[in-house]
Amino acid sequence: MTSEEHIAKMTTAIRQAIKVMGDRFGSTEQDVTKAIHELKMSMQGSTEPKAILGDSMMTT
């Protein structure tokens, strides 16, 4: 997944969570649980290890 796709997924999950959490009377427990799950899933991609550049720095 590209970083743009990851950002889009996280943004969607955050918006959904805000909508669900802000609507206390119209949201069910299942809506809240789903929103929290989506947030967790969207954040897991951000913890993937990044490729680390080796000792490619030039010495002067």
C-alpha positions in Angstrom: 0.0 0.0 0.0 1.4 3.4 -0.9 1.6 6.2 1.6 -1.2 8.1 -0.2 -3.5 5.0 0.1 -2.6 4.6 3.7 -3.3 8.2 4.5 -6.6 8.0 2.7 -7.6 4.8 4.7 -6.6 6.5 8.0 -8.5 9.7 7.1 -11.7 7.7 6.3 -11.4 5.7 9.5 -10.9 8.9 11.6 -13.8 10.6 10.0 -16.1 7.6 10.6 -15.0 7.4 14.2 -15.6 11.1 14.8 -19.1 10.7 13.2 -20.0 7.7 15.3 -18.6 9.1 18.6 -20.3 12.5 18.0 -23.7 10.9 17.5 -24.3 9.4 21.0 -28.0 8.7 20.5 -27.9 7.6 16.9 -25.0 5.2 17.2 -25.1 1.7 18.5 -22.4 -0.2 20.4 -21.7 -2.1 17.2 -21.1 1.2 15.3 -18.6 2.3 18.0 -16.9 -1.1 18.0 -16.6 -1.1 14.2 -15.3 2.5 14.2 -12.6 1.6 16.8 -11.7 -1.5 14.9 -11.3 0.4 11.6 -9.1 3.0 13.4 -6.9 0.2 14.8 -6.6 -1.4 11.4 -5.7 1.8 9.6 -3.0 2.6 12.2 -1.4 -0.9 11.9 -0.1 0.0 8.5 1.8 3.0 9.9 3.8 0.8 12.2 5.3 -1.3 9.4 9.1 -1.2 9.4 10.6 1.2 6.9 13.5 0.2 4.7 16.7 1.3 6.3 19.5 2.6 4.1 22.8 0.8 4.8 26.2 2.5 5.2 25.8 4.2 1.9 27.1 7.6 3.2 30.3 8.7 1.5 33.2 9.5 3.7 35.2 12.6 2.9 
